[in-house]
């Protein structure tokens, strides 16, 4: 039952060692760790177990996952659990999708100062939404939302932007009523764009003044304050992209959306076409050309470089919550929102999710049984042997599950 389609892991296993050796002086710890995790994922290097059907006696080997958030194969269960948690927080109101994007000049600085600039991006976008929404000329309410950081374009280029999912309304300042926005309209994007630009550039200047930014290679001149200000002048003159998409059709569309935009990595395995002669071919969608599907060819080394650009700094939170969805008061404020919206309050206690077998979680969340025998479809797969991790210089054995 082996797989035949190429994967990101195959690229790393085939070309990763040489690439690491070539770039060992500049390769960060988290990117080195991500490469190693993806290469070892679901192979004998991580250990696993042997399962046998209690009816037809067929066997299969299931090796352990790396659980890296950078791995294309290790996010689907985390995504399903996260979506299920968000399902319990949905409000009976329209929802909007707002995207904040920075200009190319800022993206170049973020490439060399990822943690600092991404934090500024989150803060500026969140303050923009909350400030404009609180203004009585627009909504006059405390809103709540979550924001998801993406750093890539379809061709794996560096393209930092935030996806925000926002209910179409909020709590009045005294918490006594729900204030809904107009049907089909959330907040004026021109106003959002101007405030976002100002808040971001102010935050970036503060980071520069505090010595939190580092510049290398073509940007090394920006250590000089005058050069730094001149470099940002074009960004001060253009309109920054804040895009408010049409409202979601309903709760299920919201969940379908967040399932696509959370817990993702720069490229999914199903987009890899082939790996031959040191080249990687993958499918991508050209948004500037009527969303046409195209195939891009890159040298394996360039593919690895582009992929690793999107490995986040260790411990960096790429999904964050604000307003009445902020972690500290989320339970109480969501309960108040439901009350004001006339929604039925659930008294059913949330089932504890920690400590359960992952196969039980998968079946509960997706309806797919990992215990059912894939051969006879009648028996149950039972673990008959635990396999210890194998340390070897030979290529690791692949999963057959």
C-alpha positions as CSV (number, residue, x, y, z in Angstrom):
1,X,0.0,0.0,0.0
2,X,2.9,2.3,-0.7
3,X,2.4,5.8,-2.0
4,X,3.5,6.9,-5.5
5,X,3.0,10.7,-5.6
6,X,6.0,12.8,-4.7
7,X,6.1,14.8,-1.4
8,X,8.0,17.7,0.1
9,X,9.7,15.1,2.3
10,X,11.1,13.3,-0.8
11,X,12.7,16.6,-1.9
12,X,14.3,17.1,1.5
13,X,15.5,13.5,1.7
14,X,17.0,13.6,-1.8
15,X,18.6,17.1,-1.8
16,X,18.4,18.3,1.8
17,X,21.8,17.1,3.0
18,X,23.7,18.9,0.3
19,X,21.7,22.0,0.7
20,X,22.3,22.0,4.5
21,X,26.0,21.7,4.0
22,X,26.1,24.5,1.5
23,X,24.1,26.9,3.8
24,X,25.1,25.6,7.3
25,X,26.5,29.0,8.3
26,X,23.2,30.8,7.7
27,X,20.6,28.1,8.4
28,X,18.7,28.8,11.6
29,X,18.0,26.2,14.3
30,X,14.2,26.1,13.7
31,X,14.7,25.7,9.9
32,X,17.2,22.9,10.4
33,X,14.8,21.3,12.8
34,X,11.9,21.6,10.4
35,X,13.9,19.9,7.6
36,X,14.9,17.0,9.9
37,X,11.4,16.5,11.2
38,X,9.9,16.4,7.7
39,X,12.5,14.0,6.4
40,X,11.9,11.6,9.4
41,X,8.1,11.9,9.5
42,X,6.3,8.6,9.3
43,X,9.5,6.6,8.8
44,X,11.3,4.0,10.8
45,X,13.5,6.8,12.2
46,X,10.6,7.8,14.6
47,X,9.5,4.3,15.5
48,X,5.9,3.1,15.3
49,X,3.9,-0.1,15.6
50,X,2.7,-3.1,13.6
51,X,-1.0,-3.7,13.3
52,X,-2.9,-6.9,12.4
53,X,-6.5,-7.4,11.4
54,X,-8.3,-9.6,14.0
55,X,-10.4,-11.1,11.1
56,X,-8.2,-11.5,8.0
57,X,-4.8,-11.3,9.7
58,X,-3.4,-8.8,7.2
59,X,-0.7,-6.6,8.7
60,X,0.5,-3.0,8.2
61,X,3.2,-0.8,9.6
62,X,2.3,2.6,11.0
63,X,5.3,4.8,11.8
64,X,5.0,7.8,14.1
65,X,4.4,11.4,12.8
66,X,6.8,14.2,13.5
67,X,4.1,16.6,14.6
68,X,6.0,19.6,13.3
69,X,3.8,22.5,12.4
70,X,5.9,22.9,9.3
71,X,5.1,19.4,8.0
72,X,2.5,19.1,5.2
73,X,1.4,15.7,6.6
74,X,1.0,16.6,10.3
75,X,-1.6,19.4,10.5
76,X,-4.9,17.8,9.5
77,X,-5.8,16.4,13.0
78,X,-4.8,19.7,14.7
79,X,-6.9,21.5,12.1
80,X,-9.9,19.3,12.7
81,X,-9.7,19.8,16.5
82,X,-9.3,23.6,16.1
83,X,-12.3,23.8,13.8
84,X,-14.4,21.8,16.3
85,X,-13.4,24.2,19.0
86,X,-14.4,27.2,16.9
87,X,-17.7,25.6,16.0
88,X,-18.8,26.0,19.7
89,X,-18.0,29.7,19.5
90,X,-20.0,30.7,16.4
91,X,-22.5,33.5,16.7
92,X,-25.8,33.8,14.9
93,X,-24.7,36.8,12.8
94,X,-23.0,37.5,9.5
95,X,-19.2,37.0,9.4
96,X,-16.6,38.9,7.3
97,X,-13.1,38.0,6.0
98,X,-10.7,40.9,6.1
99,X,-7.1,40.6,4.7
100,X,-4.2,42.9,5.6
101,X,-1.2,43.0,3.3
102,X,2.1,44.9,3.5
103,X,4.0,46.4,0.6
104,X,7.1,44.8,-0.9
105,X,9.5,47.1,0.9
106,X,8.1,45.9,4.2
107,X,8.1,42.2,3.1
108,X,11.9,42.6,2.5
109,X,12.5,43.8,6.0
110,X,10.3,41.1,7.4
111,X,12.4,38.5,5.5
112,X,15.3,39.5,7.7
113,X,13.4,40.3,10.9
114,X,10.5,37.8,10.9
115,X,9.5,37.7,14.6
116,X,9.7,41.5,15.1
117,X,7.8,42.5,11.9
118,X,5.2,39.8,12.2
119,X,4.4,40.9,15.7
120,X,4.0,44.5,14.4
121,X,1.7,43.2,11.7
122,X,-0.6,41.5,14.2
123,X,-0.7,44.5,16.5
124,X,-1.3,47.0,13.7
125,X,-4.1,45.0,12.1
126,X,-5.8,44.3,15.4
127,X,-5.6,47.9,16.6
128,X,-6.9,49.0,13.3
129,X,-10.0,46.8,13.4
130,X,-10.8,47.5,17.0
131,X,-10.2,51.3,16.8
132,X,-12.4,51.8,13.7
133,X,-15.1,49.5,15.0
134,X,-15.2,51.3,18.3
135,X,-15.7,54.7,16.5
136,X,-19.3,55.7,16.7
137,X,-19.1,57.1,13.2
138,X,-18.7,53.5,11.9
139,X,-20.0,50.9,14.4
140,X,-19.4,52.0,18.0
141,X,-18.9,48.5,19.4
142,X,-16.3,46.2,20.8
143,X,-15.7,43.5,18.2
144,X,-14.1,40.1,18.5
145,X,-12.1,38.2,15.9
146,X,-9.2,35.9,15.2
147,X,-6.3,36.5,12.8
148,X,-4.1,34.0,11.0
149,X,-0.7,34.8,9.6
150,X,0.3,33.6,6.1
151,X,3.7,34.4,4.7
152,X,3.5,32.9,1.3
153,X,2.1,33.3,-2.2
154,X,1.1,30.5,-4.5
155,X,4.6,30.3,-6.0
156,X,6.2,30.1,-2.5
157,X,7.3,33.8,-2.7
158,X,7.5,35.8,0.5
159,X,4.2,37.5,0.9
160,X,3.3,38.3,4.5
161,X,-0.4,39.0,5.2
162,X,-3.1,38.4,7.8
163,X,-6.5,36.7,7.3
164,X,-9.0,37.9,9.9
165,X,-12.4,36.4,10.5
166,X,-14.8,38.9,12.1
167,X,-18.4,38.7,13.3
168,X,-20.5,41.5,11.8
169,X,-21.2,43.3,15.0
170,X,-20.1,43.7,18.6
171,X,-21.0,44.6,22.1
172,X,-22.0,48.2,23.0
173,X,-19.5,50.0,25.3
174,X,-21.6,49.2,28.4
175,X,-22.2,45.6,27.3
176,X,-26.0,46.1,27.3
177,X,-26.8,45.4,23.7
178,X,-25.5,43.9,20.4
179,X,-24.7,46.4,17.7
180,X,-24.9,44.9,14.2
181,X,-23.2,46.3,11.2
182,X,-25.2,46.9,8.0
183,X,-26.1,43.8,6.0
184,X,-23.2,43.0,3.6
185,X,-21.0,45.8,4.9
186,X,-18.5,45.7,7.7
187,X,-16.1,48.7,7.9
188,X,-14.8,51.1,5.2
189,X,-11.6,49.6,3.7
190,X,-10.2,53.0,2.8
191,X,-10.3,54.1,6.4
192,X,-8.9,50.8,7.6
193,X,-6.1,51.0,5.1
194,X,-4.9,54.5,6.2
195,X,-5.0,53.7,9.9
196,X,-3.2,50.3,9.3
197,X,-0.5,52.0,7.3
198,X,0.1,54.6,10.0
199,X,0.1,52.2,13.0
200,X,2.4,49.7,11.2
201,X,4.9,52.3,10.2
202,X,4.9,53.8,13.7
203,X,5.5,50.4,15.1
204,X,8.3,49.7,12.7
205,X,10.0,53.0,13.5
206,X,9.8,52.2,17.2
207,X,11.4,48.8,16.6
208,X,14.2,50.5,14.6
209,X,14.8,53.2,17.3
210,X,15.0,50.4,19.9
211,X,17.6,48.5,17.9
212,X,15.3,45.5,17.3
213,X,15.9,45.4,13.5
214,X,18.9,43.8,11.8
215,X,19.8,44.3,8.2
216,X,22.0,42.2,5.9
217,X,23.2,42.1,2.3
218,X,21.2,44.4,0.1
219,X,19.5,46.0,3.1
220,X,22.6,46.6,5.2
221,X,22.5,50.3,4.4
222,X,19.3,50.6,6.4
223,X,21.2,50.7,9.6
224,X,21.6,54.4,8.9
225,X,18.5,56.3,10.2
226,X,18.3,58.6,7.2
227,X,18.6,55.6,4.7
228,X,15.9,53.8,6.7
229,X,13.5,56.7,6.5
230,X,14.1,57.2,2.8
231,X,13.6,53.5,2.1
232,X,10.2,53.7,3.7
233,X,9.1,56.8,1.8
234,X,7.4,54.9,-1.1
235,X,5.5,52.8,1.4
236,X,4.2,56.0,3.1
237,X,2.9,57.3,-0.3
238,X,0.9,54.3,-1.5
239,X,-2.4,52.8,-0.4
240,X,-1.9,49.7,1.6
241,X,-4.0,46.7,0.7
242,X,-6.8,45.9,3.1
243,X,-9.4,43.7,1.4
244,X,-12.8,43.0,2.9
245,X,-14.3,40.0,1.2
246,X,-18.1,39.5,0.9
247,X,-19.7,38.1,4.0
248,X,-19.9,34.4,4.5
249,X,-23.1,32.6,3.5
250,X,-23.4,30.9,6.9
251,X,-21.8,29.0,9.7
252,X,-20.8,26.0,7.6
253,X,-19.1,28.2,5.1
254,X,-17.1,29.8,7.9
255,X,-15.9,26.4,9.1
256,X,-15.0,25.4,5.5
257,X,-13.0,28.6,5.2
258,X,-11.1,28.3,8.4
259,X,-10.3,24.7,7.6
260,X,-8.5,26.0,4.5
261,X,-6.7,28.9,6.0
262,X,-5.5,27.7,9.4
263,X,-2.9,25.1,10.2
264,X,-1.4,25.3,6.7
265,X,2.1,25.2,5.5
266,X,3.5,26.9,2.4
267,X,2.6,24.1,0.0
268,X,0.6,20.9,0.2
269,X,2.0,17.6,-1.0
270,X,-0.8,17.2,-3.6
271,X,0.6,20.2,-5.5
272,X,3.9,18.5,-6.2
273,X,3.9,17.2,-9.7
274,X,7.3,15.5,-10.0
275,X,11.0,15.6,-8.9
276,X,13.5,14.9,-11.6
277,X,17.1,15.8,-12.5
278,X,17.4,18.2,-9.6
279,X,14.2,20.0,-10.5
280,X,10.9,20.3,-8.7
281,X,7.6,20.9,-10.6
282,X,4.5,22.1,-8.7
283,X,1.1,23.5,-9.5
284,X,0.2,27.0,-8.5
285,X,-2.6,29.5,-9.1
286,X,-1.8,32.8,-10.8
287,X,-4.1,35.3,-9.1
288,X,-2.8,38.0,-11.5
289,X,-3.9,36.1,-14.5
290,X,-7.5,35.2,-13.9
291,X,-6.6,32.5,-11.3
292,X,-5.2,30.3,-14.0
293,X,-3.6,27.0,-12.9
294,X,0.0,26.8,-13.9
295,X,3.0,24.6,-13.3
296,X,6.3,26.1,-12.0
297,X,9.7,24.5,-12.2
298,X,12.4,25.3,-9.7
299,X,15.8,24.0,-8.9
300,X,15.5,21.7,-5.9
301,X,17.8,24.0,-3.9
302,X,15.6,27.0,-4.7
303,X,12.5,25.1,-3.8
304,X,14.0,24.2,-0.4
305,X,15.0,27.8,0.2
306,X,11.5,29.1,-0.6
307,X,9.9,26.5,1.6
308,X,12.1,27.3,4.6
309,X,11.4,31.0,4.3
310,X,8.0,30.2,5.7
311,X,9.1,28.3,8.8
312,X,8.2,30.6,11.6
313,X,10.4,31.4,14.6
314,X,10.2,28.9,17.4
315,X,7.2,29.5,19.7
316,X,5.7,32.2,17.4
317,X,1.8,32.1,17.5
318,X,0.4,32.3,14.0
319,X,-3.3,32.3,15.2
320,X,-4.3,35.1,17.6
321,X,-7.5,36.2,19.2
322,X,-8.7,39.7,19.9
323,X,-11.6,41.7,21.5
324,X,-14.4,39.6,22.9
325,X,-12.7,36.5,21.5
326,X,-9.5,37.3,23.4
327,X,-8.4,34.3,25.5
328,X,-8.8,36.0,28.9
329,X,-12.5,36.9,28.8
330,X,-13.7,34.8,25.8
331,X,-16.0,32.5,27.7
332,X,-17.9,35.2,29.6
333,X,-18.1,37.7,26.6
334,X,-19.2,35.0,24.1
335,X,-21.9,34.0,26.5
336,X,-23.1,37.6,26.7
337,X,-23.1,37.9,22.9
338,X,-25.2,34.7,22.6
339,X,-27.6,36.1,25.2
340,X,-28.0,39.4,23.4
341,X,-28.4,37.6,20.0
342,X,-31.1,35.4,21.5
343,X,-29.1,32.2,21.0
344,X,-29.8,29.1,23.0
345,X,-27.1,28.6,25.6
346,X,-25.6,25.1,25.7
347,X,-25.5,23.4,29.1
348,X,-23.7,20.3,27.7
349,X,-20.3,20.0,29.3
350,X,-17.4,19.9,26.8
351,X,-15.9,16.5,26.5
352,X,-12.3,16.3,27.7
353,X,-10.0,15.9,24.7
354,X,-6.7,15.4,26.4
355,X,-5.3,11.9,26.9
356,X,-7.5,10.2,24.3
357,X,-6.1,7.9,21.6
358,X,-5.6,9.8,18.4
359,X,-7.7,7.2,16.5
360,X,-10.7,8.1,18.7
361,X,-10.2,11.8,18.0
362,X,-10.0,11.2,14.2
363,X,-13.2,9.1,14.2
364,X,-15.1,11.6,16.4
365,X,-14.1,14.6,14.3
366,X,-14.1,13.2,10.8
367,X,-16.2,10.0,10.9
368,X,-13.2,8.0,9.5
369,X,-12.2,4.9,11.4
370,X,-8.5,4.2,11.5
371,X,-9.2,1.0,13.4
372,X,-11.2,-0.6,10.5
373,X,-9.2,-3.0,8.4
374,X,-8.4,-1.4,5.0
375,X,-8.1,-4.9,3.4
376,X,-11.3,-6.8,4.4
377,X,-13.3,-3.8,5.7
378,X,-14.8,-6.0,8.4
379,X,-12.1,-6.6,11.0
380,X,-10.3,-4.3,13.4
381,X,-6.6,-3.4,13.3
382,X,-4.9,-4.4,16.6
383,X,-1.4,-3.4,17.6
384,X,0.7,-6.5,17.9
385,X,4.2,-5.0,18.1
386,X,5.8,-1.6,19.1
387,X,8.7,-0.5,16.9
388,X,11.5,1.5,18.5
389,X,13.1,4.4,16.5
390,X,15.8,3.2,14.2
391,X,19.0,5.2,14.0
392,X,20.7,4.4,10.7
393,X,22.7,6.1,7.9
394,X,20.6,4.2,5.4
395,X,17.4,5.8,4.0
396,X,14.6,5.2,6.5
397,X,11.8,2.8,5.8
398,X,8.4,4.4,4.8
399,X,5.0,4.0,6.3
400,X,2.7,1.4,4.8
401,X,-0.4,2.5,6.7
